[in-house]
Protein backbone atom coordinates (compact mmCIF):
# COMPACT_ATOMS: atom_id res chain seq x y z
CA UNK A 1 0.00 0.00 0.00
CA UNK A 2 1.28 3.48 -0.91
CA UNK A 3 1.55 5.90 2.00
CA UNK A 4 -0.72 8.92 1.40
CA UNK A 5 2.07 11.47 1.94
CA UNK A 6 4.11 9.92 -0.90
CA UNK A 7 1.21 10.09 -3.39
CA UNK A 8 1.00 12.84 -5.99
CA UNK A 9 -2.25 14.77 -6.47
CA UNK A 10 -3.51 12.49 -9.26
CA UNK A 11 -2.82 9.34 -7.21
CA UNK A 12 -4.70 10.86 -4.25
CA UNK A 13 -7.57 11.78 -6.60
CA UNK A 14 -7.68 8.19 -7.96
CA UNK A 15 -7.62 6.85 -4.38
CA UNK A 16 -10.54 9.19 -3.52
CA UNK A 17 -12.49 7.87 -6.52
CA UNK A 18 -11.84 4.29 -5.39
CA UNK A 19 -12.88 5.08 -1.82
CA UNK A 20 -16.01 6.93 -2.94
CA UNK A 21 -17.17 3.97 -5.04
CA UNK A 22 -16.09 1.21 -2.66
CA UNK A 23 -19.69 0.50 -1.60
CA UNK A 24 -20.95 0.19 -5.22
CA UNK A 25 -21.74 -3.24 -6.66
CA UNK A 26 -18.86 -2.69 -9.12
CA UNK A 27 -16.44 -0.28 -7.42
CA UNK A 28 -13.98 1.70 -9.53
CA UNK A 29 -10.47 0.64 -8.58
CA UNK A 30 -6.85 0.69 -9.71
CA UNK A 31 -6.13 1.79 -13.26
CA UNK A 32 -9.81 2.53 -13.94
CA UNK A 33 -9.82 5.08 -11.09
CA UNK A 34 -6.58 6.55 -12.47
CA UNK A 35 -8.13 6.88 -15.97
CA UNK A 36 -11.17 8.65 -14.53
CA UNK A 37 -8.92 11.00 -12.54
CA UNK A 38 -6.97 11.87 -15.70
CA UNK A 39 -10.17 12.52 -17.69
CA UNK A 40 -11.66 14.76 -15.00
CA UNK A 41 -8.43 16.74 -14.59
CA UNK A 42 -8.25 17.24 -18.36
CA UNK A 43 -11.79 18.62 -18.22
CA UNK A 44 -10.69 21.18 -15.60
CA UNK A 45 -11.63 19.59 -12.27
CA UNK A 46 -9.56 20.73 -9.31
CA UNK A 47 -10.21 19.86 -5.71
CA UNK A 48 -11.50 22.89 -3.79
CA UNK A 49 -8.95 24.23 -1.32
CA UNK A 50 -9.21 26.19 1.89
CA UNK A 51 -7.46 29.49 2.47
CA UNK A 52 -7.10 31.17 5.86
CA UNK A 53 -4.98 34.33 5.52
CA UNK A 54 -5.15 37.76 3.90
CA UNK A 55 -2.04 36.91 1.87
CA UNK A 56 -3.77 33.84 0.43
CA UNK A 57 -6.86 35.92 -0.41
CA UNK A 58 -4.69 38.61 -2.05
CA UNK A 59 -2.75 36.00 -4.06
CA UNK A 60 -5.84 34.76 -5.90
CA UNK A 61 -6.05 35.88 -9.54
CA UNK A 62 -8.77 38.07 -11.02
CA UNK A 63 -11.92 36.03 -11.67
CA UNK A 64 -11.41 33.61 -8.77
CA UNK A 65 -14.49 32.45 -6.88
CA UNK A 66 -14.69 31.45 -3.23
CA UNK A 67 -17.21 30.55 -0.56
CA UNK A 68 -16.52 32.50 2.62
CA UNK A 69 -16.99 31.37 6.21
CA UNK A 70 -20.53 32.78 6.18
CA UNK A 71 -21.44 30.65 3.18
CA UNK A 72 -21.54 33.59 0.76
CA UNK A 73 -20.09 33.17 -2.74
CA UNK A 74 -17.82 35.97 -4.00
CA UNK A 75 -15.85 36.58 -7.19
CA UNK A 76 -12.77 38.78 -7.54
CA UNK A 77 -13.63 41.49 -10.08
CA UNK A 78 -11.43 44.52 -10.77
CA UNK A 79 -9.56 43.96 -7.48
CA UNK A 80 -12.67 43.73 -5.29
CA UNK A 81 -14.58 40.72 -3.97
CA UNK A 82 -18.14 40.97 -5.28
CA UNK A 83 -21.12 39.06 -3.92
CA UNK A 84 -24.88 39.28 -4.09
CA UNK A 85 -25.02 39.10 -0.29
CA UNK A 86 -22.65 41.98 0.59
CA UNK A 87 -21.12 45.12 -0.86
CA UNK A 88 -17.79 44.79 -2.68
CA UNK A 89 -14.85 44.07 -0.37
CA UNK A 90 -11.09 44.55 -0.41
CA UNK A 91 -8.76 41.59 0.20
CA UNK A 92 -8.24 42.85 3.75
CA UNK A 93 -11.97 42.85 4.51
CA UNK A 94 -12.57 39.50 2.74
CA UNK A 95 -9.85 37.94 4.90
CA UNK A 96 -12.11 38.54 7.92
CA UNK A 97 -14.44 35.91 6.41
CA UNK A 98 -11.85 33.12 6.27
CA UNK A 99 -11.48 30.25 6.31
CA UNK A 100 -12.83 30.31 2.77
CA UNK A 101 -13.04 27.60 0.13
CA UNK A 102 -11.61 28.44 -3.29
CA UNK A 103 -13.91 26.77 -5.80
CA UNK A 104 -12.55 28.29 -9.01
CA UNK A 105 -9.51 30.09 -10.34
CA UNK A 106 -9.18 31.07 -14.02
CA UNK A 107 -6.03 28.94 -14.47
CA UNK A 108 -8.06 25.83 -13.65
CA UNK A 109 -10.33 26.35 -16.64
CA UNK A 110 -7.48 26.19 -19.16
Secondary structure, 3 states (H helix, E strand, C coil): CCCHHHCCHHHHHHHHHHHHCCCCCCCCCHHHHHHHHHHHHHCCCCCCEEECCHHHHHHCCCCCEEECCCCCEEEEECCEEECCCCCCECHHHHHHHCCEEEEECHHHHC
